[in-house]
Amino acid sequence: MGHDPNEGHLDKLAQPAPIARLVGFDGLRAVAALSIFAYHFSINVVFWSASSELFDVLNQLRVGVWVFFVVSGFLLYRPYVAALRKGAGGPRLGTYTWHRFLRLFPAYFVALVLLTYVFHKTHSQDFSSFLTQLGLLQIYVRSELLLGIDVTWSLATEVSFYIFLPCYAALIAVLSRHRRVIVMETVGLLVMVIIGFGWQIVSNGHVLQSAWLPSFLPVFAAGMALAVIKEHAPANMRGLRTFVERHGLLCWATAAVLLIVKGLTVPTIGFEHGFAIVPQTVFTAVAFLVVAPCALATPGARAVRVLDWRPLQLVGVVSYGLFLWHVSIIRWVQLEWIPSEDPMFARNLVVFVVSLVVTLAVATASWVAVERPMLRLAHRR
C-alpha cells in the first residue's frame, strides 16, 4: 500500500549494489487498489439489485490487500536477500526506517486529520482516539478497530511487518554463517508459514488477533519467497521461473478462477472468519499467482507489457492515496451527492464512476502535495 513507485527497481537507499529494474509493479498496485475499491463499493452501495452469487464473488476482491502484502514482502526483502547472497551488508536500519516512515505516515496524517476534523467522516474526534489511529495501533484495541479510516487496519498490519523484517533478516544472516544461505532462507520461510497457519487456526473467531501480523505471515512469506527465487534462482527453480515468464496470463486466469470458486463456495467476510485458514490460504495463493509474473519475468514478457499500460501505471503511482480516501468518498457520493432513487443499475453505475473519478483526483493531489515531496526528501537524505 505505502510504496515508493521507484521500488519497482528497488529502493536505491536500501540496496548494497545496483539491481536490475523491475517493471509492471505500478500496474500491479493499480490492479490491487482498484480491486479494493470495487470491493468496498460493493459492500457500501445503498442499492444492490444483482444476484447474491455476484455479490459473494465481488466480495473476494478484497484480495487486493493480499496482493499488496506479497508486493511488500518481495520488494522490501529483496535487498536483504541480495546482500546476504553477495556477502555484503544489508540495508541500513536508520535509512530503512526513515524511508518507510516518510512513505507511509505523512499522507496518512493528512488524510486522517482532514477526514476527522474537517470533513467529520471518522469517529476519532476524541484526541486519544485520534492518537491511537495515527499511531496505527487500532488493531490492538477492540473499541478503536474501525473508528478511524477503517481500511487502515491493513496499514497497521503492514507496519508490524516493517518492524519484523529487519529482525528476521538479521537472524537469517546470523544462521547462514554456518550453513548454506539458500537452505536457511528456505527454512526461515517455512517456519513463517507454519507459524502463520497455526495462528490462523488459534485466532479463528477472534476480532483482533486475526488481524495481527502472525495471521498474515504466510502471505508476506510468499512475497519473500519470490525475492529468494529471483536472487538465488537455483537450478531446480529455473523451470518455475521460465514457466511463469511464459505463462503469466495463465497464472492470472488461474487466480481469477480460484477467486470465483471461493466466492461461490466459501464466501467468508469480516475479521472473525474472513481471516481463517481457508480464506487466508486461497487469498495467499491468488496473490502469489498475481505477483509472480512480474516478480520473476523479464521486462519483455507479455504479462508485464499488459501491466505497463500507461493509465494503469498512473493509477499505480497514486494508489496509496486512492486506498486512504476511497471508502469515505464512496459513502460521501452515494449518501450526500446523488439523491436516493429506485435501486437501479444506472444509479449504482453513476455512483461508481463519480466515486472513482473523485477518489483519483484526491489521490493525485495527495501524491503531488504530500507523497512525492516526502519521497524526494527521503532520496536526498
HELIX and SHEET records of a PDB file:
HELIX    1   1 PRO A    5  HIS A    9  5                                   5    
HELIX    2   2 LYS A   12  ALA A   14  5                                   3    
HELIX    3   3 PHE A   25  ASN A   44  1                                  20    
HELIX    4   4 SER A   52  LEU A   58  1                                   7    
HELIX    5   5 ASN A   59  ARG A   62  5                                   4    
HELIX    6   6 VAL A   63  LYS A   86  1                                  24    
HELIX    7   7 LEU A   93  VAL A  113  1                                  21    
HELIX    8   8 LEU A  114  VAL A  118  3                                   5    
HELIX    9   9 PHE A  127  LEU A  134  1                                   8    
HELIX   10  10 GLN A  138  TYR A  140  5                                   3    
HELIX   11  11 ARG A  142  GLU A  144  5                                   3    
HELIX   12  12 ASP A  150  THR A  152  5                                   3    
HELIX   13  13 TRP A  153  LEU A  175  1                                  23    
HELIX   14  14 VAL A  181  SER A  203  1                                  23    
HELIX   15  15 GLN A  209  ALA A  211  5                                   3    
HELIX   16  16 LEU A  213  HIS A  232  1                                  20    
HELIX   17  17 ALA A  235  ARG A  246  1                                  12    
HELIX   18  18 GLY A  248  THR A  265  1                                  18    
HELIX   19  19 PHE A  271  GLY A  274  1                                   4    
HELIX   20  20 ILE A  277  LEU A  296  1                                  20    
HELIX   21  21 ARG A  302  LEU A  307  1                                   6    
HELIX   22  22 ARG A  310  VAL A  317  1                                   8    
HELIX   23  23 SER A  319  TRP A  332  1                                  14    
HELIX   24  24 VAL A  333  TRP A  337  3                                   5    
HELIX   25  25 PHE A  345  SER A  366  1                                  22    
HELIX   26  26 TRP A  367  GLU A  371  3                                   5    
HELIX   27  27 ARG A  372  ARG A  380  1                                   9    
END                                                                             
